[in-house]
Amino acid sequence: MQEPKQFDVIELLVDLPEQSLKAGTQGAIVELYDDACEVEFTDDAGETLALVPLQSMQFVVVWRAASKSWVSVAEKVEALVAALPEEALAEVFVFARSAYSRQMAG
């Protein structure tokens, strides 16, 4: 899993009610700190809605600025799974096995 970099586009994994931002909202990393990333969220006109320091567990990178490419779904899932506790991993495995079985049957 690659580390987030400046100007990467991220997608929130959690709601941030104090900033009126919902999970799924996208923003751009504008600054990197030792333990956080400063992320800017804008409206359709490019006006800043919020500038928020986030921990890496609060988002997933969806676009890499350095390569100018979208992150694959597999990489996004891998990033999410890497942060889960062991008991949650078992739930993910059961879900993935079920999805796989449905694909193979149909």
Buried (B, 14 or more C-beta within 10 A) or exposed (E): EEEBBEEBBBBBBEEBEEBEBEEEBBBBBEEBEEEBBBBBBBEEEEEEBBBBEBEBEBBBBBBBBEEEEEBEEEBBEEBBBEEEEEEEEEEEEEEEEEEEEEEEEE
